[in-house]
Amino acid sequence: MPWSAVARVLRDRRVRYLATGAVAAAVYYILFTIGWLAGGGAIPYLVCALLAHFFTAILTYQLYRRIVWQVPEQGLRGFLKFYAVGLWALTLTLVGLPILIEWVGLPVLLAQAIIVFVNPLVNYQLMRFWAFRHRGKRPVSTNVGDLGPEVANQ
């Protein structure tokens, strides 16, 4: 594949989102698994999910901000918006895990893997339209039709 084609693919935000989401999912799943296995089942899986979620958000916020959304630094407010979107994923996890484990009978790590796969599909639009919405200046139009009837008719 020529480098120009690779560069074109990487300019697509959806591709960058999927790649960054894969990193975030791997970080989350590793943290969850370490917590679950290290606790030997003594730490409830929902506590492992809460802790893994929080630390994953801290570790991956800058990746989403810089690589995917390419927005300026937003400080604590930006992180809190990012985390608020992540709370949707956490809610899905806290509801979905007991259903898959207690009702369906799946092993904890398999149930978590399923949840990890579903979460990014839900989060993309929330991040795009709210958490990383950039309210910078609009680009100047070079299309006369976009300038309005009073300018176009001059």
DSSP file (Angstrom, degrees, kcal/mol; ACC not computed):
  #  RESIDUE AA STRUCTURE BP1 BP2  ACC     N-H-->O    O-->H-N    N-H-->O    O-->H-N    TCO  KAPPA ALPHA  PHI   PSI    X-CA   Y-CA   Z-CA
    1    1 A M              0   0    0      0, 0.0     5,-0.1     0, 0.0     0, 0.0   0.000 360.0 360.0 360.0 124.4    0.0    0.0    0.0
    2    2 A P    >>  -     0   0    0      0, 0.0     4,-1.7     0, 0.0     3,-0.6  -0.241 360.0-117.0 -62.8 152.6    1.6    3.3   -1.0
    3    3 A W  H 3> S+     0   0    0      1,-0.3     4,-2.8     2,-0.2     5,-0.2   0.829 113.7  59.4 -61.6 -32.7    2.3    5.8    1.8
    4    4 A S  H 3> S+     0   0    0      1,-0.2     4,-2.1     2,-0.2    -1,-0.3   0.870 105.2  49.6 -65.2 -34.6   -0.1    8.4    0.4
    5    5 A A  H <> S+     0   0    0     -3,-0.6     4,-2.1     2,-0.2    -1,-0.2   0.891 111.1  49.1 -69.2 -38.9   -2.9    5.8    0.8
    6    6 A V  H  X S+     0   0    0     -4,-1.7     4,-2.4     2,-0.2    -2,-0.2   0.930 111.3  49.5 -64.1 -45.0   -1.9    5.1    4.3
    7    7 A A  H  X S+     0   0    0     -4,-2.8     4,-1.1     1,-0.2    -2,-0.2   0.895 109.8  51.8 -61.3 -40.0   -1.8    8.9    5.1
    8    8 A R  H  X S+     0   0    0     -4,-2.1     4,-0.5     1,-0.2     3,-0.3   0.907 110.4  48.1 -63.6 -42.2   -5.3    9.3    3.5
    9    9 A V  H >< S+     0   0    0     -4,-2.1     3,-1.3     1,-0.2     6,-0.3   0.911 109.7  52.6 -64.4 -42.0   -6.6    6.5    5.7
   10   10 A L  H 3< S+     0   0    0     -4,-2.4    -1,-0.2     1,-0.3    -2,-0.2   0.695  98.7  64.6 -70.8 -18.3   -5.1    8.0    8.8
   11   11 A R  H 3< S+     0   0    0     -4,-1.1     2,-0.6    -3,-0.3    -1,-0.3   0.691  80.7  97.4 -74.0 -17.7   -6.7   11.4    8.1
   12   12 A D    XX  -     0   0    0     -3,-1.3     4,-2.0    -4,-0.5     3,-0.6  -0.622  69.4-150.4 -76.1 118.1  -10.0    9.7    8.6
   13   13 A R  H 3> S+     0   0    0     -2,-0.6     4,-2.9     1,-0.2     5,-0.2   0.838  94.6  59.5 -58.0 -35.6  -11.2   10.4   12.2
   14   14 A R  H 3> S+     0   0    0      2,-0.2     4,-2.3     1,-0.2    -1,-0.2   0.883 105.7  48.0 -63.8 -37.5  -13.1    7.2   12.4
   15   15 A V  H <> S+     0   0    0     -3,-0.6     4,-2.5    -6,-0.3    -1,-0.2   0.925 113.0  47.6 -67.2 -44.7  -10.0    5.2   11.7
   16   16 A R  H  X S+     0   0    0     -4,-2.0     4,-2.7     1,-0.2     5,-0.3   0.886 111.4  52.3 -62.7 -38.0   -8.1    7.1   14.3
   17   17 A Y  H  X S+     0   0    0     -4,-2.9     4,-3.0     2,-0.2    -2,-0.2   0.933 110.2  47.3 -63.1 -45.9  -11.0    6.6   16.7
   18   18 A L  H  X S+     0   0    0     -4,-2.3     4,-2.0     2,-0.2    -2,-0.2   0.911 113.9  47.3 -63.1 -42.0  -11.0    2.9   16.2
   19   19 A A  H  X S+     0   0    0     -4,-2.5     4,-1.7     2,-0.2    -2,-0.2   0.937 116.3  43.1 -65.7 -45.9   -7.2    2.6   16.6
   20   20 A T  H  X S+     0   0    0     -4,-2.7     4,-2.7     1,-0.2    -2,-0.2   0.892 113.0  53.5 -67.0 -38.6   -7.2    4.7   19.8
   21   21 A G  H  X S+     0   0    0     -4,-3.0     4,-3.0    -5,-0.3    -1,-0.2   0.860 105.4  54.1 -62.7 -35.5  -10.3    2.9   21.0
   22   22 A A  H  X S+     0   0    0     -4,-2.0     4,-2.3     2,-0.2    -1,-0.2   0.904 109.7  47.4 -65.1 -40.2   -8.4   -0.4   20.5
   23   23 A V  H  X S+     0   0    0     -4,-1.7     4,-2.7     2,-0.2    -2,-0.2   0.941 114.0  47.2 -63.7 -46.9   -5.6    0.9   22.7
   24   24 A A  H  X S+     0   0    0     -4,-2.7     4,-2.8     1,-0.2    -2,-0.2   0.905 112.1  50.1 -61.9 -41.9   -8.1    2.1   25.3
   25   25 A A  H  X S+     0   0    0     -4,-3.0     4,-3.0     2,-0.2     5,-0.2   0.905 111.6  48.5 -63.6 -40.9   -9.9   -1.2   25.2
   26   26 A A  H  X S+     0   0    0     -4,-2.3     4,-2.5     2,-0.2     5,-0.2   0.926 112.5  48.0 -65.5 -43.6   -6.7   -3.1   25.6
   27   27 A V  H  X S+     0   0    0     -4,-2.7     4,-2.6     2,-0.2     5,-0.2   0.945 114.9  46.2 -60.5 -47.6   -5.6   -0.9   28.6
   28   28 A Y  H  X S+     0   0    0     -4,-2.8     4,-3.2     1,-0.2     5,-0.2   0.947 113.6  47.5 -60.1 -49.9   -9.0   -1.4   30.2
   29   29 A Y  H  X S+     0   0    0     -4,-3.0     4,-2.8     1,-0.2    -1,-0.2   0.885 112.7  49.3 -63.7 -38.4   -9.1   -5.1   29.7
   30   30 A I  H  X S+     0   0    0     -4,-2.5     4,-2.7    -5,-0.2    -1,-0.2   0.940 113.5  46.0 -64.7 -46.5   -5.6   -5.6   31.0
   31   31 A L  H  X S+     0   0    0     -4,-2.6     4,-2.4    -5,-0.2    -2,-0.2   0.921 114.7  48.0 -62.4 -43.1   -6.3   -3.5   34.1
   32   32 A F  H  X S+     0   0    0     -4,-3.2     4,-2.8    -5,-0.2    -2,-0.2   0.939 113.1  47.8 -60.8 -47.3   -9.6   -5.3   34.7
   33   33 A T  H  X S+     0   0    0     -4,-2.8     4,-3.1    -5,-0.2     5,-0.4   0.908 111.0  50.4 -63.1 -43.4   -7.9   -8.7   34.2
   34   34 A I  H  X S+     0   0    0     -4,-2.7     4,-2.8     1,-0.2     5,-0.3   0.942 113.5  46.2 -59.7 -47.1   -5.1   -7.9   36.5
   35   35 A G  H  X S+     0   0    0     -4,-2.4     4,-1.6    -5,-0.2    -2,-0.2   0.915 115.7  45.6 -61.2 -43.4   -7.5   -6.7   39.2
   36   36 A W  H  <>S+     0   0    0     -4,-2.8     5,-1.3    -5,-0.2     4,-0.5   0.936 119.3  38.9 -67.3 -47.7   -9.7   -9.7   38.8
   37   37 A L  H ><5S+     0   0    0     -4,-3.1     3,-0.7     1,-0.2    -2,-0.2   0.886 115.0  52.2 -73.3 -38.4   -6.9  -12.3   38.8
   38   38 A A  H 3<5S+     0   0    0     -4,-2.8    -1,-0.2    -5,-0.4    -2,-0.2   0.864 110.1  49.9 -65.7 -34.6   -4.8  -10.6   41.5
   39   39 A G  T ><5S-     0   0    0     -4,-1.6     3,-2.4    -5,-0.3    -1,-0.3   0.609  99.9-140.0 -78.9 -10.9   -7.9  -10.5   43.7
   40   40 A G  T < 5 -     0   0    0     -3,-0.7    -3,-0.2    -4,-0.5    -4,-0.1   0.800  69.9 -54.3  57.7  29.7   -8.5  -14.2   43.1
   41   41 A G  T 3 <S+     0   0    0     -5,-1.3    -1,-0.3     2,-0.2     4,-0.1   0.358 121.3 106.8  86.0  -6.7  -12.3  -13.4   43.0
   42   42 A A    <   +     0   0    0     -3,-2.4    -2,-0.1    -6,-0.2    -6,-0.1   0.807  69.1  66.8 -74.4 -28.6  -12.2  -11.7   46.4
   43   43 A I  S    S-     0   0    0     -7,-0.2    -2,-0.2    -8,-0.2    -4,-0.1  -0.833  99.8-115.4 -90.8 121.9  -12.6   -8.3   44.7
   44   44 A P    >>  -     0   0    0      0, 0.0     4,-2.0     0, 0.0     3,-0.8  -0.242  18.4-123.0 -57.4 143.3  -16.0   -8.1   43.1
   45   45 A Y  H 3> S+     0   0    0      1,-0.3     4,-2.0     2,-0.2     5,-0.1   0.801 111.3  58.1 -61.0 -28.8  -15.9   -7.9   39.3
   46   46 A L  H 3> S+     0   0    0      2,-0.2     4,-2.2     1,-0.2    -1,-0.3   0.852 105.0  50.1 -70.4 -32.7  -17.9   -4.6   39.4
   47   47 A V  H <> S+     0   0    0     -3,-0.8     4,-2.5     2,-0.2     5,-0.2   0.906 109.7  51.4 -67.8 -41.4  -15.2   -3.0   41.7
   48   48 A C  H  X S+     0   0    0     -4,-2.0     4,-2.6     1,-0.2     5,-0.2   0.902 110.0  50.3 -59.7 -40.5  -12.6   -4.2   39.2
   49   49 A A  H  X S+     0   0    0     -4,-2.0     4,-2.4     2,-0.2    -2,-0.2   0.915 110.0  49.6 -64.9 -43.8  -14.6   -2.6   36.4
   50   50 A L  H  X S+     0   0    0     -4,-2.2     4,-2.2     2,-0.2    -2,-0.2   0.937 115.1  43.0 -60.5 -48.0  -14.9    0.7   38.3
   51   51 A L  H  X S+     0   0    0     -4,-2.5     4,-2.3     2,-0.2     5,-0.3   0.916 114.6  49.0 -67.1 -43.8  -11.2    0.9   39.0
   52   52 A A  H  X S+     0   0    0     -4,-2.6     4,-2.2    -5,-0.2    -1,-0.2   0.896 111.2  51.7 -63.1 -39.2  -10.2   -0.2   35.5
   53   53 A H  H  X S+     0   0    0     -4,-2.4     4,-2.2    -5,-0.2    -2,-0.2   0.937 110.5  47.1 -62.8 -47.7  -12.5    2.4   34.0
   54   54 A F  H  X S+     0   0    0     -4,-2.2     4,-1.9     1,-0.2    -2,-0.2   0.936 115.4  43.8 -61.8 -48.7  -11.2    5.3   36.0
   55   55 A F  H  X S+     0   0    0     -4,-2.3     4,-2.1     1,-0.2    -1,-0.2   0.840 111.3  54.5 -69.9 -32.0   -7.5    4.5   35.4
   56   56 A T  H  X S+     0   0    0     -4,-2.2     4,-2.0    -5,-0.3    -1,-0.2   0.909 106.6  52.1 -65.1 -41.2   -8.1    3.9   31.7
   57   57 A A  H  X S+     0   0    0     -4,-2.2     4,-1.6     1,-0.2    -2,-0.2   0.922 110.8  47.4 -60.7 -43.8   -9.7    7.3   31.4
   58   58 A I  H  < S+     0   0    0     -4,-1.9     4,-0.4     1,-0.2    -1,-0.2   0.915 115.7  45.2 -62.6 -42.5   -6.7    9.0   33.0
   59   59 A L  H  < S+     0   0    0     -4,-2.1    -1,-0.2     1,-0.2    -2,-0.2   0.754 121.5  35.0 -75.7 -24.4   -4.3    7.0   30.8
   60   60 A T  H  X S+     0   0    0     -4,-2.0     4,-2.0    -5,-0.1     3,-0.3   0.516  86.2  93.3-112.6  -5.3   -6.1    7.5   27.4
   61   61 A Y  H  X S+     0   0    0     -4,-1.6     4,-2.7     1,-0.2     5,-0.2   0.926  89.2  49.0 -55.1 -48.3   -7.7   11.0   27.6
   62   62 A Q  H  > S+     0   0    0     -4,-0.4     4,-2.7     1,-0.2     5,-0.4   0.837 107.1  56.5 -64.8 -31.8   -4.7   12.7   25.9
   63   63 A L  H  >>S+     0   0    0     -3,-0.3     4,-2.3     2,-0.2     5,-1.1   0.945 111.5  42.4 -62.7 -47.3   -4.7   10.1   23.1
   64   64 A Y  I  <>S+     0   0    0     -4,-2.0     5,-2.6     3,-0.2     6,-0.5   0.931 116.7  48.1 -64.0 -45.0   -8.3   10.8   22.3
   65   65 A R  I  <>S+     0   0    0     -4,-2.7     6,-1.7    -5,-0.2     5,-0.5   0.929 124.3  28.3 -63.5 -46.7   -7.8   14.6   22.6
   66   66 A R  I  <5S+     0   0    0     -4,-2.7    -3,-0.2     4,-0.2    -2,-0.2   0.912 129.7  31.8 -84.7 -45.6   -4.6   14.8   20.4
   67   67 A I  I  <5S+     0   0    0     -4,-2.3    -3,-0.2    -5,-0.4    -2,-0.1   0.933 128.8  26.6 -84.4 -47.9   -4.9   11.9   18.0
   68   68 A V  I   <S+     0   0    0     -5,-1.1    -3,-0.2    -4,-0.4   -51,-0.1   0.974 135.2  20.8 -82.2 -57.7   -8.6   11.5   17.3
   69   69 A W  I   <S-     0   0    0     -5,-2.6    -3,-0.2    -6,-0.1    -4,-0.2   0.687  80.6-152.4 -93.1 -19.8  -10.2   14.8   17.9
   70   70 A Q      < +     0   0    0     -5,-0.5    -4,-0.2    -6,-0.5    -5,-0.1   0.902  38.9 151.8  48.2  53.9   -7.2   17.1   17.5
   71   71 A V        -     0   0    0     -6,-1.7    -1,-0.2     1,-0.1     3,-0.1  -0.769  49.1 -95.4-110.4 157.4   -8.6   19.8   19.8
   72   72 A P        -     0   0    0      0, 0.0    -1,-0.1     0, 0.0     0, 0.0  -0.195  61.1 -69.1 -65.8 164.3   -6.6   22.3   21.9
   73   73 A E        -     0   0    0      1,-0.1   -11,-0.0     5,-0.0     0, 0.0  -0.276  46.6-175.6 -54.4 133.7   -6.0   21.6   25.6
   74   74 A Q     >  -     0   0    0      1,-0.2     4,-1.6    -3,-0.1     3,-0.5   0.342  22.9-150.6-116.8   2.6   -9.2   21.7   27.5
   75   75 A G  H  >  -     0   0    0      1,-0.2     4,-1.9     2,-0.2    -1,-0.2  -0.142  58.9 -25.8  62.9-156.1   -7.9   21.3   31.0
   76   76 A L  H  > S+     0   0    0      1,-0.2     4,-2.8     2,-0.2    -1,-0.2   0.863 137.4  59.1 -61.6 -37.9   -9.9   19.6   33.8
   77   77 A R  H  > S+     0   0    0     -3,-0.5     4,-2.1     1,-0.2    -1,-0.2   0.918 106.4  48.1 -58.9 -43.7  -13.2   20.7   32.1
   78   78 A G  H  X S+     0   0    0     -4,-1.6     4,-2.4     2,-0.2    -1,-0.2   0.916 111.9  48.8 -63.0 -43.9  -12.3   18.7   29.0
   79   79 A F  H  X S+     0   0    0     -4,-1.9     4,-3.0     1,-0.2    -2,-0.2   0.914 110.0  52.0 -62.6 -41.6  -11.3   15.6   31.0
   80   80 A L  H  X S+     0   0    0     -4,-2.8     4,-2.3     2,-0.2    -1,-0.2   0.878 109.9  48.5 -64.7 -37.2  -14.6   15.8   33.0
   81   81 A K  H  X S+     0   0    0     -4,-2.1     4,-1.9     2,-0.2    -1,-0.2   0.926 112.7  48.8 -65.3 -43.9  -16.6   15.9   29.7
   82   82 A F  H  X S+     0   0    0     -4,-2.4     4,-2.1     1,-0.2    -2,-0.2   0.923 112.9  47.4 -58.6 -45.8  -14.6   13.0   28.4
   83   83 A Y  H  X S+     0   0    0     -4,-3.0     4,-1.5     1,-0.2    -1,-0.2   0.858 106.3  57.9 -67.3 -35.0  -15.2   11.1   31.6
   84   84 A A  H  X S+     0   0    0     -4,-2.3     4,-0.7     2,-0.2    -1,-0.2   0.906 107.8  46.9 -61.3 -40.9  -18.9   11.9   31.6
   85   85 A V  H >X S+     0   0    0     -4,-1.9     3,-1.2     1,-0.2     4,-1.0   0.914 109.7  55.0 -63.8 -41.3  -19.1   10.2   28.1
   86   86 A G  H 3X S+     0   0    0     -4,-2.1     4,-2.5     1,-0.3    -2,-0.2   0.772  94.6  68.1 -62.1 -25.8  -17.1    7.4   29.6
   87   87 A L  H 3X S+     0   0    0     -4,-1.5     4,-2.7     1,-0.2    -1,-0.3   0.817  93.6  58.3 -65.2 -28.2  -19.7    7.1   32.4
   88   88 A W  H <X S+     0   0    0     -3,-1.2     4,-2.5    -4,-0.7    -1,-0.2   0.938 108.4  45.3 -62.3 -45.6  -22.2    5.9   29.7
   89   89 A A  H  X S+     0   0    0     -4,-1.0     4,-2.2     1,-0.2    -2,-0.2   0.892 112.4  51.4 -64.5 -39.3  -19.7    3.0   28.9
   90   90 A L  H  X S+     0   0    0     -4,-2.5     4,-3.1     2,-0.2    -2,-0.2   0.908 109.1  50.6 -64.1 -41.0  -19.3    2.4   32.6
   91   91 A T  H  X S+     0   0    0     -4,-2.7     4,-2.0     2,-0.2     5,-0.3   0.932 109.9  49.8 -61.6 -45.3  -23.1    2.2   33.1
   92   92 A L  H  X S+     0   0    0     -4,-2.5     4,-3.0     1,-0.2     5,-0.2   0.893 113.5  47.7 -59.2 -38.8  -23.3   -0.2   30.2
   93   93 A T  H  X S+     0   0    0     -4,-2.2     4,-2.8     2,-0.2    -2,-0.2   0.934 110.6  49.5 -66.5 -47.2  -20.6   -2.3   31.9
   94   94 A L  H  < S+     0   0    0     -4,-3.1    -1,-0.2     1,-0.2    -2,-0.2   0.774 120.9  36.5 -67.9 -25.5  -22.2   -2.2   35.3
   95   95 A V  H  X S+     0   0    0     -4,-2.0     4,-1.2    -5,-0.2    -2,-0.2   0.860 119.8  47.1 -88.3 -43.4  -25.5   -3.3   33.9
   96   96 A G  H  X S+     0   0    0     -4,-3.0     4,-2.8    -5,-0.3     5,-0.3   0.870 103.8  59.3 -70.9 -38.6  -24.2   -5.7   31.2
   97   97 A L  H  X S+     0   0    0     -4,-2.8     4,-2.9    -5,-0.2     5,-0.4   0.950 106.6  45.4 -59.2 -51.7  -21.7   -7.6   33.3
   98   98 A P  H  >>S+     0   0    0      0, 0.0     4,-2.2     0, 0.0     5,-1.1   0.881 113.9  51.4 -61.0 -34.3  -24.2   -8.9   35.9
   99   99 A I  I  X>S+     0   0    0     -4,-1.2     5,-2.2     3,-0.2     4,-0.9   0.959 115.6  40.1 -64.6 -49.1  -26.6   -9.9   33.1
  100  100 A L  I  <5S+     0   0    0     -4,-2.8     6,-2.7     3,-0.2     5,-0.3   0.844 126.4  35.5 -69.3 -33.0  -23.9  -11.8   31.1
  101  101 A I  I  <5S+     0   0    0     -4,-2.9     4,-0.3    -5,-0.3    -2,-0.2   0.941 127.6  29.8 -86.0 -53.4  -22.4  -13.4   34.2
  102  102 A E  I  <5S+     0   0    0     -4,-2.2    -3,-0.2    -5,-0.4    -2,-0.1   0.885 132.8  27.4 -79.5 -39.7  -25.3  -14.0   36.6
  103  103 A W  I  <<S+     0   0    0     -5,-1.1    -3,-0.2    -4,-0.9    -4,-0.1   0.904 130.9  33.4 -91.6 -46.0  -28.1  -14.6   34.1
  104  104 A V  S   <S-     0   0    0     -5,-2.2    -3,-0.2    -6,-0.2    -4,-0.2   0.804  99.0-131.1 -82.6 -29.0  -26.4  -15.9   31.0
  105  105 A G        +     0   0    0     -5,-0.3    -4,-0.2    -6,-0.3    -3,-0.1   0.687  47.5 155.8  89.4  19.6  -23.7  -17.8   32.9
  106  106 A L        -     0   0    0     -6,-2.7    -1,-0.2     1,-0.1    -2,-0.1  -0.463  50.7 -99.8 -75.8 150.6  -20.6  -16.5   31.0
  107  107 A P     >  -     0   0    0      0, 0.0     4,-2.6     0, 0.0     5,-0.2  -0.369  36.7-111.6 -63.4 151.9  -17.2  -16.5   32.7
  108  108 A V  H  > S+     0   0    0      1,-0.2     4,-2.4     2,-0.2     5,-0.2   0.902 114.2  47.1 -55.4 -49.7  -16.2  -13.0   34.0
  109  109 A L  H  > S+     0   0    0      1,-0.2     4,-1.8     2,-0.2    -1,-0.2   0.845 113.2  48.5 -67.9 -33.2  -13.4  -12.4   31.6
  110  110 A L  H  > S+     0   0    0      2,-0.2     4,-1.9    -3,-0.2    -1,-0.2   0.919 111.5  49.9 -69.4 -43.6  -15.5  -13.4   28.5
  111  111 A A  H  X S+     0   0    0     -4,-2.6     4,-2.0     1,-0.2    -2,-0.2   0.910 111.4  49.5 -60.1 -42.3  -18.4  -11.3   29.6
  112  112 A Q  H  X S+     0   0    0     -4,-2.4     4,-2.7    -5,-0.2    -1,-0.2   0.886 106.8  55.2 -65.6 -38.3  -16.0   -8.3   30.0
  113  113 A A  H  X S+     0   0    0     -4,-1.8     4,-1.6     2,-0.2    -1,-0.2   0.894 107.9  49.4 -61.5 -39.9  -14.5   -8.9   26.6
  114  114 A I  H  X S+     0   0    0     -4,-1.9     4,-1.6     2,-0.2    -1,-0.2   0.929 111.9  47.9 -64.2 -45.5  -18.0   -8.7   25.0
  115  115 A I  H  X S+     0   0    0     -4,-2.0     4,-2.2     1,-0.2    -2,-0.2   0.904 108.4  54.8 -62.7 -41.8  -18.8   -5.5   26.9
  116  116 A V  H  < S+     0   0    0     -4,-2.7    -1,-0.2     1,-0.2    -2,-0.2   0.857 107.8  50.7 -60.9 -35.3  -15.4   -4.0   25.8
  117  117 A F  H  < S+     0   0    0     -4,-1.6     4,-0.4    -5,-0.2    -1,-0.2   0.862 113.0  44.6 -70.6 -36.4  -16.3   -4.7   22.2
  118  118 A V  H >X S+     0   0    0     -4,-1.6     4,-0.9     1,-0.2     3,-0.8   0.849  98.2  71.6 -79.3 -36.0  -19.7   -3.0   22.4
  119  119 A N  H >X S+     0   0    0     -4,-2.2     4,-2.1     1,-0.2     3,-1.0   0.861  91.6  54.0 -54.5 -46.7  -18.8    0.2   24.3
  120  120 A P  H 3> S+     0   0    0      0, 0.0     4,-1.5     0, 0.0    -1,-0.2   0.836 101.9  60.2 -61.6 -29.8  -16.8    2.0   21.5
  121  121 A L  H <4 S+     0   0    0     -3,-0.8     4,-0.4    -4,-0.4    -2,-0.2   0.853 111.5  40.1 -63.8 -33.2  -19.7    1.7   19.1
  122  122 A V  H <X S+     0   0    0     -3,-1.0     4,-0.7    -4,-0.9     3,-0.3   0.858 113.2  53.5 -81.3 -38.6  -21.9    3.7   21.6
  123  123 A N  H  X S+     0   0    0     -4,-2.1     4,-2.6     1,-0.2     5,-0.3   0.756  87.0  78.6 -73.7 -26.8  -19.3    6.2   22.6
  124  124 A Y  H  X S+     0   0    0     -4,-1.5     4,-2.6     1,-0.2    -1,-0.2   0.909  97.0  42.5 -54.4 -51.3  -18.2    7.6   19.2
  125  125 A Q  H  > S+     0   0    0     -4,-0.4     4,-2.5    -3,-0.3     5,-0.2   0.886 113.1  52.9 -66.8 -37.5  -21.1    9.9   18.6
  126  126 A L  H  X>S+     0   0    0     -4,-0.7     5,-1.4     1,-0.2     4,-1.3   0.914 113.6  43.7 -62.6 -41.6  -21.2   11.2   22.2
  127  127 A M  I  <>S+     0   0    0     -4,-2.6     5,-2.6     3,-0.2    -2,-0.2   0.914 114.2  50.9 -68.3 -41.8  -17.5   12.1   22.0
  128  128 A R  I  <5S+     0   0    0     -4,-2.6    -2,-0.2    -5,-0.3    -1,-0.2   0.921 119.9  31.6 -63.5 -46.1  -17.9   13.6   18.5
  129  129 A F  I  <5S+     0   0    0     -4,-2.5    -1,-0.2    -5,-0.2    -2,-0.2   0.567 136.3  10.4 -95.2  -8.4  -20.8   15.9   19.3
  130  130 A W  I ><5S+     0   0    0     -4,-1.3     3,-0.9    -5,-0.2    -3,-0.2   0.621 120.2  44.6-131.7 -63.1  -20.2   16.8   22.9
  131  131 A A  I 3 <S+     0   0    0     -5,-1.4   -49,-0.2     1,-0.3    -4,-0.2   0.870 128.5  23.6 -63.6 -39.1  -17.0   15.9   24.7
  132  132 A F  T 3 <S+     0   0    0     -5,-2.6     2,-0.4    -6,-0.2    -1,-0.3   0.077  81.9 139.0-117.4  24.6  -14.6   17.0   21.9
  133  133 A R    <   -     0   0    0     -3,-0.9     2,-0.6    -6,-0.1    -4,-0.1  -0.567  44.5-145.6 -69.2 123.7  -16.7   19.5   20.0
  134  134 A H        -     0   0    0     -2,-0.4    -2,-0.1     1,-0.1    -1,-0.0  -0.822  13.8-166.7 -98.5 125.1  -14.5   22.4   19.2
  135  135 A R        +     0   0    0     -2,-0.6     3,-0.1     3,-0.0    -1,-0.1  -0.149  40.8 135.2-102.5  38.7  -16.0   25.8   19.2
  136  136 A G        -     0   0    0      1,-0.2     2,-0.1     0, 0.0    -2,-0.0  -0.032  67.7 -58.3 -73.2-176.0  -13.2   27.6   17.4
  137  137 A K        -     0   0    0      1,-0.1    -1,-0.2     3,-0.0     3,-0.1  -0.374  58.3-114.0 -65.0 142.5  -13.7   30.1   14.6
  138  138 A R        -     0   0    0     -3,-0.1    -1,-0.1     1,-0.1     3,-0.1  -0.509  39.1 -98.1 -73.9 146.2  -15.5   28.8   11.6
  139  139 A P        -     0   0    0      0, 0.0     2,-0.3     0, 0.0    -1,-0.1  -0.343  40.5-105.5 -64.9 147.3  -13.4   28.5    8.4
  140  140 A V        -     0   0    0      1,-0.1     2,-0.2    -3,-0.1    -3,-0.0  -0.575  36.8-124.2 -74.0 132.3  -13.7   31.4    6.0
  141  141 A S        -     0   0    0     -2,-0.3    -1,-0.1     1,-0.1    -3,-0.0  -0.558  24.4-174.5 -80.3 139.7  -15.7   30.4    3.0
  142  142 A T        +     0   0    0     -2,-0.2     2,-0.6     4,-0.0    -1,-0.1   0.345  61.3  97.5-108.5   1.8  -14.3   30.8   -0.5
  143  143 A N    >   -     0   0    0      1,-0.2     3,-1.8     2,-0.0     4,-0.5  -0.831  67.3-149.4 -93.3 117.2  -17.5   29.8   -2.2
  144  144 A V  G >  S+     0   0    0     -2,-0.6     3,-1.5     1,-0.3     4,-0.3   0.836  96.2  61.4 -57.0 -34.4  -19.4   32.9   -3.2
  145  145 A G  G >  S+     0   0    0      1,-0.3     3,-0.5     2,-0.2    -1,-0.3   0.752 100.1  55.2 -64.4 -23.7  -22.7   31.0   -2.8
  146  146 A D  G <  S+     0   0    0     -3,-1.8    -1,-0.3     1,-0.2    -2,-0.2   0.564  91.3  74.3 -84.9  -7.9  -21.9   30.5    0.9
  147  147 A L  G <  S-     0   0    0     -3,-1.5     4,-0.2    -4,-0.5    -1,-0.2   0.625 106.0-107.0 -82.8 -12.0  -21.4   34.3    1.5
  148  148 A G    X>  -     0   0    0     -3,-0.5     4,-2.5    -4,-0.3     3,-0.5  -0.119  32.5 -77.7 101.8 157.7  -25.1   35.1    1.4
  149  149 A P  H 3> S+     0   0    0      0, 0.0     4,-1.7     0, 0.0    -1,-0.1   0.829 124.4  57.8 -64.1 -33.6  -27.3   36.8   -1.2
  150  150 A E  H 34 S+     0   0    0      1,-0.2    -2,-0.1     2,-0.2     4,-0.1   0.851 115.3  35.9 -68.6 -32.3  -26.2   40.4   -0.3
  151  151 A V  H X4 S+     0   0    0     -3,-0.5     3,-1.4    -4,-0.2    -1,-0.2   0.866 114.7  54.9 -85.1 -40.1  -22.5   39.6   -0.9
  152  152 A A  H 3< S+     0   0    0     -4,-2.5    -2,-0.2     1,-0.3    -1,-0.1   0.809 105.6  53.8 -64.0 -29.9  -23.0   37.3   -3.9
  153  153 A N  T 3<        0   0    0     -4,-1.7    -1,-0.3     1,-0.2    -2,-0.1   0.479 360.0 360.0 -85.7  -2.0  -25.1   39.9   -5.8
  154  154 A Q    <         0   0    0     -3,-1.4    -1,-0.2    -5,-0.1    -2,-0.1   0.481 360.0 360.0 -81.0 360.0  -22.4   42.6   -5.5
